[in-house]
Amino acid sequence: MMNLLFSPKGRINSTDFMRGVIVLIVISAILTLLPLAHPKLMMVGMLGLILYWCWIVLYIKRLHDAGKSGWLVLAILVVFIGVSYFVGNFVQSTFAPDVKQAMDAASTSGDLTEVLALAGELTKKLALPSAISSSVVSYGVAFLVNKFLSHDPEENQYGPA
């Protein structure tokens, strides 16, 4: 599993790719929900940044399996970030519009204590909806990428099939 998620060398087939996707989605959801258990665990969620590398590695290997350059992961990243941005804004405006407006007002007034208090409240309100929406977006993008990349049954420049 470590080689699957941390080394960009080699190829993976569509089944292994989707297994890796599920593992990363579960880890990401757990990290997103940790602040609900205890507010001080909010900083542990920053470990989720490591997951970005794992996602990139997973996509690179899947692209290699299709005989494509790993640099195409940048296009996938742009699509993922764009979709996540719009879904995140929708989730925030749907589940915590009052906190978002109060936080915007506090940030323009420069009251850092109020901003931090509201950030904690916003995190609690959005943890579950964010975990669900990011899981759906992650799985959806991975499913579509996997669907459109065909397996190269022959050995290619990235390794054996």
Residue pairs with C-beta under 8 A, 6 or more apart in sequence:
1 23
3 10
4 12
4 16
4 20
4 57
4 58
4 61
5 20
5 23
5 24
5 54
5 57
5 58
6 53
6 54
6 57
7 57
8 56
8 57
8 60
8 61
8 70
9 159
10 61
10 64
10 158
10 159
11 61
11 62
11 64
11 65
11 156
11 158
11 159
11 160
11 161
12 20
12 58
12 61
12 62
12 65
13 65
13 151
14 62
14 65
14 146
14 149
14 151
17 58
17 61
17 62
17 65
17 142
17 146
18 142
18 143
18 146
20 54
20 58
21 58
21 138
21 139
21 142
24 51
24 54
24 55
24 58
24 138
25 135
25 138
25 139
27 51
28 48
28 51
28 131
28 134
28 135
28 138
29 131
29 132
29 134
29 135
31 44
31 45
31 47
31 48
31 51
32 45
32 48
32 127
32 130
32 131
32 134
33 127
33 128
33 131
34 41
34 42
34 44
34 45
35 41
35 42
35 45
35 120
35 123
35 124
35 127
36 124
36 127
36 128
39 120
39 123
39 124
42 120
42 123
55 138
56 73
56 77
59 70
59 73
59 76
59 145
60 70
60 73
62 145
62 146
62 149
63 69
63 70
63 72
63 73
63 149
64 70
64 156
64 158
64 159
65 149
65 151
65 152
65 158
65 161
66 149
66 150
66 151
66 152
67 152
67 156
67 157
67 158
68 149
76 141
76 145
79 141
80 137
80 138
80 141
83 137
83 140
83 141
84 134
84 137
87 133
87 134
87 136
87 137
88 130
88 133
88 134
90 133
91 126
91 129
91 130
91 133
92 100
92 122
92 126
93 100
94 129
95 125
95 126
95 129
96 122
96 125
96 126
99 118
99 121
99 122
99 125
100 122
102 118
103 115
103 118
103 119
103 122
106 114
106 115
106 118
107 115
151 161
152 161
153 161
154 161
155 161
